[in-house]
Amino acid sequence: MKTVLITGTSSGYGLETARHFHDKGWNVVATMRKPDRDLFPRSDRLRVLPLDVTDPASIAAALEAAGPLDALVNNAGIGSAGAFEVTPMAHIRKVFETNTFGVMAMTQAVIPQMRERGQGVIVNVTSSATLAPMPLVAAYTASKQAIEGFSGALAHELAAVGLRVKLVEPGLGPTTRFAANSNISVMDMIPEAYAGFAQKVFEAYGRQTLTTKESDVAESVWQAVNDMTDRLRYAAGADALALAGAA
């Protein structure tokens, strides 16, 4: 029976992805900063472990507890929206620590065990913001675009040792929280000079009819993990698919 470790499973896409893999018969290691076992069905095939992807000791402890992995899904992330001009650099660094360096750290930590067995897949969850320029999410987009480039290069590198790397690019869902895990609200980063523009942007997001469901992302991750071809990108959700088709 195969085992997957998924980061950021306390809500949203990560939570649904963990449930989806469990329903498909896999062993699931669901990780989050503050474990909540009540989010999941009681099952011998599902474990909930603490994990902070910005903390090397936490990463090491989680991987030791998880044991051999067939798949790693790097889903944990921090959202950020607002005018770049007033976004504190400390906040931008926090976004990159999780969205970029956290993904790299988890990937680097899991490669040796997969390489030794000559099999395994790493799925990095980015965003449809990488598919087309979107206003008021410049720092967030940059953190995700970095992982797009990282994953493309790494896919070639790891293919030499029998491992696969995939990208899943979710669109914007009704429950997507751009400021999740952030200590700065969106409105704190919209100065008066940008207020009118920001209002139009957020109204346009609200009118969007093509959106992404949590199940769309879970299914795309499932497809990516089980796809043995060299395909790299999997847009997830109607809006992401539309953007990918227009790119």
Secondary structure by P-SEA (a helix, b strand, c coil): cbbbbbccccccaaaaaaaaaaaacccccccccccccccccccccbbbbbbccccaaaaaaaaaaaccccbbbcccccccccccccccaaaaaaaaacccaaaaaaaaaaaaaaaaaccbbbbbbbccccccccccaaaaaaaaaaaaaaaaaaaaaacccbbbbbbbbbcccccccccccccccccccccccaaaaaaaaaaaaaaccccccaaaaaaaaaaaaacccccccccccaaaaaaaaac
